[in-house]
Amino acid sequence: MLIALDMDGTLLNEEGKISPENREAIVHAQSLGHIVIIATGRSYMDAERQLRLVDLECPVVSLNGAVVTLPDRTLAASKPLNKEDIIPALRWMSGIPELYYEVYTEDNVYVELDKRVRLEKLSELNDEDVPGELRWLLKAMIDKQFQQASVTYVESMEEIWSKDKYVIFKTLAFSLNRELLKEASTRFAAIPGLIITASHVNNIEINHKDANKGSGVGMLAAHYGIPAEQVAVMGDSYNDLPMFEIAGYRIAMENAAPILKEAADFVTGNHAENGVAEGLRHLLEKRKGQ
């Protein structure tokens, strides 16, 4: 079997770490000959760092499928964005204070400093200004930044898109103002060759049209000679849907978006309570009974 695991909200707990229980379950699956891969919106550097901290080796589908890397760090596939096409939309977002956004290269995440400052200020607002659920989301986004190994703050994103050495694979936009987010989505949707997904109702993620978790997981399944019916996936967010669509077996987290639970063959525990370990035990028991 090939088993694909999302990271945030799935494999990582509330502290942004791989728990000993989840690690043990992965090692056990690997010892039985199964290929366990990571499929994440994070950069390869961040995903690989999380694996290295607990002494795990796995192929990684990073940046929502824009980059696929084998355990020996061989680059198996990459789908970058055309910078010239997206610069007008990025420049527009830079001029909108209420729109926070990040740009991802293969090894780094870039954020404009004033966007970060504004995000922190929003997280400090009370319930009258920001409902508790959204304030929690703001805090989660800030915490995730601190957990990432490679975030660089720049005065202007022009420093990144104007230099040939920077290859952009993904951009993420976030806003409490959904009308602004809708406008951002419309601007990117007008650009040929892009795919727009989301990991939450208050964000959008922009990749090359051929870059999604489904294509990345499918490519690795083909690489290892594993048929689609022997592919199992586990996730919690909207950007996990493409890999749910290509898998033979789908596991949603207890904390997953309703649409994933509806599409799932099994719902496992919460990411904060070793849900991946529970899901893997279920998967292996199911396989044993076949």
C-alpha positions as CSV (number, residue, x, y, z in Angstrom):
1,M,0.0,0.0,0.0
2,L,0.9,3.6,-0.4
3,I,-0.4,5.7,2.5
4,A,-0.5,9.5,2.1
5,L,-0.7,11.7,5.2
6,D,-1.5,15.4,5.4
7,M,0.5,17.4,8.0
8,D,-1.4,20.3,9.5
9,G,-4.6,19.2,11.2
10,T,-3.7,15.6,10.5
11,L,-0.2,14.3,11.4
12,L,0.9,17.3,13.5
13,N,-0.7,17.8,16.9
14,E,-1.7,21.1,18.4
15,E,2.0,21.9,19.2
16,G,2.9,21.4,15.5
17,K,4.8,18.2,16.2
18,I,4.6,14.5,15.2
19,S,3.7,12.6,18.4
20,P,5.6,9.5,19.5
21,E,2.3,7.5,19.0
22,N,2.0,8.7,15.4
23,R,5.7,8.1,14.7
24,E,5.5,4.6,16.1
25,A,2.4,3.8,13.9
26,I,4.3,5.1,10.8
27,V,7.4,3.1,11.5
28,H,5.2,0.0,12.0
29,A,3.5,0.5,8.7
30,Q,6.9,1.0,7.0
31,S,8.2,-2.2,8.6
32,L,5.4,-4.1,6.9
33,G,6.5,-2.8,3.5
34,H,4.0,0.0,3.0
35,I,5.1,3.3,1.5
36,V,4.2,6.2,3.8
37,I,4.3,9.6,2.2
38,I,3.7,13.1,3.4
39,A,1.3,15.3,1.3
40,T,1.3,18.9,2.6
41,G,0.8,22.5,1.7
42,R,4.1,23.3,3.5
43,S,7.4,23.7,1.8
44,Y,9.7,20.7,1.5
45,M,12.1,22.2,3.9
46,D,9.4,22.4,6.6
47,A,8.0,19.0,6.0
48,E,11.5,17.4,5.9
49,R,12.4,19.2,9.2
50,Q,9.4,17.7,10.9
51,L,10.3,14.2,9.8
52,R,14.0,14.7,10.7
53,L,13.0,15.8,14.3
54,V,11.5,12.3,14.9
55,D,14.0,10.3,12.7
56,L,11.5,9.4,9.9
57,E,12.2,9.1,6.2
58,C,9.3,9.5,3.8
59,P,8.8,10.8,0.2
60,V,7.2,14.2,0.4
61,V,4.6,15.9,-1.8
62,S,5.0,19.5,-0.8
63,L,3.4,22.9,-1.7
64,N,0.1,21.1,-2.5
65,G,1.8,18.9,-5.1
66,A,4.0,21.5,-6.8
67,V,7.1,19.7,-5.6
68,V,7.6,16.0,-5.2
69,T,10.8,14.7,-3.4
70,L,12.0,11.2,-2.8
71,P,13.5,10.1,0.6
72,D,17.1,10.6,-0.8
73,R,16.1,14.2,-1.6
74,T,15.9,13.6,-5.3
75,L,13.5,16.0,-6.9
76,A,11.0,13.8,-8.7
77,A,8.7,16.5,-10.1
78,S,8.0,20.3,-9.9
79,K,5.3,22.6,-11.2
80,P,6.3,26.3,-10.6
81,L,4.0,29.2,-11.2
82,N,4.7,31.7,-14.1
83,K,5.8,34.8,-12.1
84,E,5.0,37.2,-15.0
85,D,1.4,36.0,-15.0
86,I,0.8,36.4,-11.3
87,I,2.7,39.6,-10.5
88,P,-0.3,41.9,-11.2
89,A,-2.4,40.0,-8.7
90,L,0.4,39.8,-6.1
91,R,1.0,43.6,-6.5
92,W,-2.7,44.2,-6.0
93,M,-2.7,42.2,-2.8
94,S,0.3,44.0,-1.5
95,G,-1.7,47.2,-1.7
96,I,-4.7,45.8,0.3
97,P,-4.0,46.0,4.1
98,E,-6.8,43.6,4.9
99,L,-5.3,40.9,2.7
100,Y,-2.5,38.8,4.2
101,Y,-0.5,36.7,1.8
102,E,2.6,34.4,1.6
103,V,4.7,33.4,-1.3
104,Y,6.4,30.0,-1.3
105,T,9.6,29.1,-3.1
106,E,10.9,25.5,-2.9
107,D,12.8,26.2,0.3
108,N,11.3,29.3,1.8
109,V,8.2,31.2,2.7
110,Y,8.2,35.0,2.2
111,V,5.9,37.5,3.9
112,E,5.8,41.3,3.8
113,L,6.6,42.6,7.2
114,D,3.7,45.0,7.5
115,K,1.3,42.1,6.6
116,R,2.7,40.1,9.5
117,V,2.3,43.0,11.9
118,R,-1.3,43.5,10.9
119,L,-2.0,39.8,11.3
120,E,-0.7,39.9,14.9
121,K,-2.8,43.0,15.7
122,L,-5.9,41.3,14.4
123,S,-5.2,38.3,16.6
124,E,-5.3,40.6,19.7
125,L,-8.8,42.0,19.0
126,N,-11.7,41.0,21.3
127,D,-14.8,39.1,20.5
128,E,-16.7,42.2,19.6
129,D,-14.4,42.9,16.7
130,V,-13.4,39.3,15.7
131,P,-15.5,36.2,16.6
132,G,-13.7,33.7,18.8
133,E,-13.5,31.1,16.1
134,L,-11.8,33.5,13.7
135,R,-9.5,34.8,16.4
136,W,-8.5,31.2,17.0
137,L,-7.8,30.8,13.3
138,L,-5.6,33.9,13.3
139,K,-3.6,32.6,16.3
140,A,-3.2,29.2,14.5
141,M,-1.8,30.9,11.4
142,I,0.7,32.9,13.5
143,D,1.7,29.8,15.5
144,K,2.2,27.9,12.2
145,Q,4.6,30.6,11.0
146,F,6.7,30.2,14.1
147,Q,6.7,26.4,13.6
148,Q,7.9,26.8,10.1
149,A,11.7,26.5,9.7
150,S,12.0,29.0,6.9
151,V,10.0,32.2,7.0
152,T,11.7,35.3,5.7
153,Y,10.2,38.8,6.1
154,V,10.7,41.4,3.4
155,E,9.8,45.0,3.1
156,S,8.2,44.5,-0.3
157,M,7.4,41.3,-2.1
158,E,8.9,43.0,-5.2
159,E,12.2,41.8,-3.8
160,I,11.1,38.3,-4.6
161,W,9.2,38.4,-7.8
162,S,11.6,40.8,-9.5
163,K,14.6,38.4,-9.2
164,D,15.1,35.5,-11.5
165,K,16.7,33.3,-8.8
166,Y,13.4,33.1,-7.0
167,V,11.0,30.4,-8.4
168,I,7.5,30.7,-7.0
169,F,5.5,27.5,-6.5
170,K,2.6,28.6,-4.4
171,T,0.9,31.7,-2.9
172,L,-1.5,31.7,0.0
173,A,-3.9,34.5,0.8
174,F,-5.9,35.0,4.0
175,S,-8.5,37.6,5.0
176,L,-11.4,38.0,7.5
177,N,-13.1,39.9,4.7
178,R,-14.5,37.2,2.4
179,E,-15.5,39.7,-0.2
180,L,-11.8,40.7,-0.6
181,L,-10.8,37.1,-0.6
182,K,-13.4,36.5,-3.3
183,E,-11.9,39.4,-5.4
184,A,-8.4,37.9,-5.0
185,S,-9.8,34.5,-6.1
186,T,-11.4,36.1,-9.1
187,R,-8.2,37.8,-10.1
188,F,-6.2,34.6,-10.0
189,A,-9.0,32.6,-11.7
190,A,-8.7,34.9,-14.7
191,I,-5.0,33.8,-15.1
192,P,-4.7,30.7,-17.3
193,G,-2.9,27.7,-16.0
194,L,-3.7,28.1,-12.2
195,I,-5.7,26.0,-9.7
196,I,-7.2,27.7,-6.6
197,T,-7.9,25.6,-3.5
198,A,-8.4,26.3,0.2
199,S,-7.5,24.8,3.5
200,H,-10.1,27.0,5.3
201,V,-13.0,29.2,4.3
202,N,-10.9,32.3,5.1
203,N,-8.0,31.5,2.7
204,I,-7.1,30.5,-0.8
205,E,-4.1,28.7,-2.1
206,I,-2.8,29.2,-5.7
207,N,-0.7,26.6,-7.6
208,H,0.0,25.5,-11.1
209,K,-3.1,23.8,-12.6
210,D,-1.2,20.5,-12.6
211,A,-0.1,20.8,-9.0
212,N,-2.4,19.4,-6.4
213,K,-2.1,16.7,-3.7
214,G,-3.9,14.2,-5.9
215,S,-1.4,14.5,-8.8
216,G,1.5,14.3,-6.5
217,V,0.3,11.3,-4.7
218,G,-0.6,9.6,-8.0
219,M,2.8,10.3,-9.4
220,L,4.5,8.6,-6.4
221,A,2.1,5.7,-6.6
222,A,3.1,5.2,-10.3
223,H,6.8,5.6,-9.3
224,Y,6.5,2.8,-6.8
225,G,4.2,0.6,-9.0
226,I,1.2,0.8,-6.7
227,P,-2.2,0.7,-8.3
228,A,-4.8,3.3,-7.3
229,E,-6.9,0.8,-5.3
230,Q,-3.9,0.3,-3.1
231,V,-3.6,4.0,-2.3
232,A,-4.9,5.2,1.1
233,V,-5.0,8.9,2.1
234,M,-5.6,10.7,5.4
235,G,-6.5,14.4,5.7
236,D,-8.7,17.2,7.2
237,S,-8.9,20.2,4.8
238,Y,-10.3,21.2,1.4
239,N,-6.9,21.0,-0.3
240,D,-6.9,17.2,0.6
241,L,-9.9,16.6,-1.7
242,P,-7.8,16.0,-4.8
243,M,-6.0,13.1,-3.1
244,F,-9.3,11.8,-1.8
245,E,-10.5,11.7,-5.4
246,I,-7.7,9.4,-6.6
247,A,-7.4,7.1,-3.6
248,G,-8.8,3.6,-3.1
249,Y,-9.4,4.3,0.6
250,R,-10.0,7.6,2.3
251,I,-9.7,8.5,6.0
252,A,-10.8,11.8,7.4
253,M,-9.8,13.3,10.7
254,E,-12.4,13.8,13.4
255,N,-11.6,17.5,13.1
256,A,-11.9,17.5,9.3
257,A,-14.1,19.7,7.2
258,P,-17.6,18.1,6.7
259,I,-17.0,17.6,3.0
260,L,-14.1,15.3,3.7
261,K,-16.0,13.3,6.3
262,E,-18.8,12.8,3.8
263,A,-16.3,11.5,1.2
264,A,-14.4,9.3,3.7
265,D,-14.5,5.5,4.1
266,F,-13.5,6.0,7.7
267,V,-13.3,8.8,10.2
268,T,-10.4,8.6,12.7
269,G,-9.7,10.5,15.8
270,N,-8.7,14.2,16.3
271,H,-5.2,15.3,15.2
272,A,-4.6,16.4,18.8
273,E,-5.3,12.9,20.0
274,N,-3.1,10.7,17.8
275,G,-5.8,10.3,15.1
276,V,-3.2,9.2,12.5
277,A,-2.1,6.3,14.7
278,E,-5.7,5.3,15.1
279,G,-6.3,5.6,11.4
280,L,-3.2,3.5,10.5
281,R,-4.2,0.8,13.0
282,H,-7.6,0.7,11.3
283,L,-6.1,0.6,7.9
284,L,-3.7,-2.3,8.7
285,E,-6.4,-4.3,10.4
286,K,-8.6,-3.8,7.4
287,R,-5.9,-5.0,5.1
288,K,-5.1,-8.0,7.3
289,G,-8.8,-9.1,7.1
290,Q,-8.8,-8.9,3.2
